[in-house]
Amino acid sequence: MPAAAGRRAEDPIPHRIRAKASPRPGTWISAVVVVLVVLGLINFLITNPVFDWATVATYILDVKVVQGVGWTLLITVLSMVLGTVVALTAAIMRRSENPVLRGVSWAYIFVFRGTPVYTQLVFWGLFTVIVPKIALGIPFGPEWFSFSTRDYFPAFWAAVVGLGLNEGAYLAEIFRSGLNSVDKGQTEASKALGMSNGKILRRIIIPQAMRVIVPPLGNETIGMLKTTSLVLAVPFTLDLTFATNAIANKLYAPIPLLIVAAIWYLAITSVLMVGQYFLERYFGRGFDDRPGGVGPAKRSRQSAVNRAGTTPKDSLPEVEL
């Protein structure tokens, strides 16, 4: 009988050696340990009366709590919008050839990154005391127009401005690193085509830099969501943390209301992480080298497969023990 007759019909490659994975008892041991720890944690959470899950279920959808969630989201969105605009401006100024603009940007980043956010929020809360009136006119002369800051700068906007300017200082460095990640040849090629500096920035530099900017920007957004718990320093008393603390003080039950706040923060953070994932996929098109990606490495591999008519995997023997 020829040797080919004893070969399996579905095996197109002769003398294939099929390898089998060696046993790994460490995987099963670690899985058992993790399961035991999780079961112990679940038992602790269920049987411990301090957590008072009935109170948690009662107040998880309380009107004050839901309103606090709304105010927290609104502050987060507005602060991130303000911080993004300020950060992009500061990052462009840092890249400018004008030394005055570079100095102003550096000073802004130095001050707002060098002082605690709580201190800045207290300052913005006292802004109407420090600057009771804003006037337009001639210095040491007549005033043409003036208005009271108390009428136009309530605690809500003080919280947004304080958080936004603080966040802008951190985002400015993230944006600057993203803009610097784009090869200078892109700018030179665009100028050769007659594009203006503004158009090059909008159409060429920023879209490519977003691939580097989006991951840390998403992290900063999640951090901003949790930083809103400090707006009591302004003081702003409608956010989620203040709402749950007020109910806890009323019921003398701080732990269940802390759990309520934690559940809401985790839920919002989960949604933000999903949004960050899709944004990273969108701006990472053409650069993703993961197994499911379509990056240059995979495209090169696919081209090689098309030219050879087979896959690198099929060209290698398998070991059978």
C-alpha positions, 0 to 999 in steps of 0.5 A: 500500500503506498504511503499516501493511502494511510494519510488522512484525506483532509490533510493536504501536506504530507509528514505534518507533525501535529503539536499538542499543548502541554497541560498547565495546572496553574491555569486551573489552580488560579481559576479555582482561587479566583472563583473562591474569592469571588464567592466569598466576596458575594457572600460578604456583600449579601450577608453584611447588614451594614450595606442595607441593600433595601435602602440602596434599592429605594434610593437608586432612582430617587428624584434627587439622585437622578437630578444629581446625575443630570447635573453631574453629566452637564458639568462634565460635558461643559467642562470638557468642551471648555477644556478641549477648546482651551487645550487646543488653543494652548497646544497650538500656541506652544507650537507657534514661532511667536515667543510671546504666545509660547510664553503665555501658553507655558505660564497657563499650563504651569499655573493650572497644573501646579495647583490643586483643583480643589484650591482652584474651585475654591478660588472660582467660588470666591470670584464674585468676592474678589471681583465684585464688578467688571467695568469697561472704561478708561483707567483712572477715568470714567466708566462706560459700562459695568455689571455685577459678577454676582448676576452673571457668574453663579456657582454652576458656571464657577464650577464649569469654568474652574474644572474646564480651565484646570482640565485644559492645562492637562489636555494641552500637553496631550494635544501637543504630543498628538500634534507632534506625532504627525510627521513633518513631511505631511505639513511640507507636502501640504504646503507644496500643494498650496494649502494654508497653515489653518487648512493644513491644521484642520484637514491634515494634522488634527485628523491624524493626531486624533489617533494619539489624542483620543485614548488619553482624552477618554481617560481624562473625560472619565476622570472629569466625571469623578472630579465633579464630586469636588464642586462642593468647594464652589459651592455647587450643591446639586451634583450626584455626590452632594445629593447622596450625601444629603440623603445619607445625613438625613437617614444616618445611613452613609454606606448605602448612599455611597453605594448608590453614588458608586453604582451611578458613577460605574454605570456612566463610566461604562458608557463612556468607556464604550464610546471611547472604544468606538472612537479609538476604532474610528480614528485608528482606521488603517493603523490597527495591527491587532488580529481583527484590525486592518493595519499596514502589517495585516495588509502586507501579510494579506498581499503576501498571501494573495501573491503566494496563493497560500497562508504562512500557517499552511506553509509550516509543518505541524508536530504530532506527538 
